[in-house]
Amino acid sequence: MKTIPIYATPNQRITFVDREVQYEIRIETRKGTVSFDIVVDNVDIVLGARAVINTPIVYPVDAMPDRYFMVYGLDNELVDYKKFGTSQILLLIYAEDFDVALPAFPIPSNF
């Protein structure tokens, strides 16, 4: 499991490499809704997916059969960019992590 740094900013773009795979994540906020685009190795995996707290943004698909992204947060609050980095974080979860406990809050200061 990997925590992806996201910030309390309404629209942002994150690129990173993990396990030799290139990821690009675009986060957009419109009318109070947060949506994600996920690109893996220059292939669009999902475009405009509405994020729901503690629910995979994209389930494992052919391009990502053993991993998914999820905004993790407390309770059942709505995904809100203003809470990114404090009470909501973005996780990249691998198959070997499926039985691992999710991180506890508050988020460590080295986030």
Secondary structure in CASP SS format (residue, H / E / C, confidence):
PFRMAT SS
TARGET T0000
AUTHOR 0000-0000-0000
METHOD secondary structure of the structure
MODEL  1
M C 1.00
K E 1.00
T E 1.00
I E 1.00
P C 1.00
I C 1.00
Y C 1.00
A C 1.00
T C 1.00
P C 1.00
N C 1.00
Q E 1.00
R E 1.00
I E 1.00
T E 1.00
F E 1.00
V E 1.00
D E 1.00
R C 1.00
E C 1.00
V E 1.00
Q E 1.00
Y E 1.00
E E 1.00
I E 1.00
R E 1.00
I E 1.00
E E 1.00
T E 1.00
R E 1.00
K C 1.00
G C 1.00
T E 1.00
V E 1.00
S E 1.00
F E 1.00
D E 1.00
I E 1.00
V E 1.00
V E 1.00
D C 1.00
N C 1.00
V E 1.00
D E 1.00
I E 1.00
V E 1.00
L E 1.00
G E 1.00
A E 1.00
R E 1.00
A C 1.00
V C 1.00
I C 1.00
N C 1.00
T C 1.00
P E 1.00
I C 1.00
V C 1.00
Y C 1.00
P C 1.00
V E 1.00
D C 1.00
A C 1.00
M E 1.00
P C 1.00
D C 1.00
R E 1.00
Y E 1.00
F E 1.00
M E 1.00
V E 1.00
Y E 1.00
G E 1.00
L C 1.00
D C 1.00
N C 1.00
E C 1.00
L C 1.00
V C 1.00
D C 1.00
Y H 1.00
K H 1.00
K H 1.00
F E 1.00
G C 1.00
T C 1.00
S C 1.00
Q E 1.00
I E 1.00
L E 1.00
L E 1.00
L E 1.00
I E 1.00
Y E 1.00
A H 1.00
E H 1.00
D H 1.00
F C 1.00
D C 1.00
V C 1.00
A C 1.00
L C 1.00
P C 1.00
A C 1.00
F C 1.00
P C 1.00
I C 1.00
P C 1.00
S C 1.00
N C 1.00
F C 1.00
END
